[in-house]
């Protein structure tokens, strides 16, 4: 009976986690903006690597939440602010790159190899850093593991929850990468590619500024 009750508890927890996580992942934010930018400027392969990086960033948040470091970060104003400034600076840097983007066709003429070409590892790290440095994600996971998941839930089960969220996140953004790079969709977007770059750049800069303002 205890085993059945435990399974029922885990099932209810998982459903709540799955719904809350989906709403958080599907809402526009730094991860979304970066994947749109990667899909248009780097293509499907690199965008998917960035999606995998974002999913791996989730594992980072899950790990420190499990061992209690997340709560420490959230409760230490100095440490939290340091991470906030680093995250804002990184988003601002990526945003400026987007704002300064040139028309894609012009880039091809100037340099057939394209100065914007990324390695797979760099594309992965772009996604990982954007998600891993996201202080809102820090608060999200600290709240999730503190308020939604019971203290009686074994660490192994909590780890399974975390693994699910990482896989689901990577799958969602990989799907988004696929859709955005379907030929006729990408051709239409690329016709205004540098405009989209600039818009996504402005969005990222706005997010960076918003993060800084909220930390003051």
Secondary structure, 3 states (H helix, E strand, C coil): CHHHHHHHHHHHHHHHHHHHHHHHHHCCCHHHHHHHHHHHHCCHHHHHHHHHHHHHHHHHHHHHHHCCHHHHHHHCHHHHHHHHHHHHHHHHHHHHHHHCCCCHHHHHHHCCCCCCCCCHHHHHHHHHHHHHCCHHHHHHHHHHHHHHCCCCCCHHHHHHHHHHHHHHHHHHHHHHHHHHCCHHHHHHHHHCHHHHHHHHHHHHHHHHHHHHHHHC
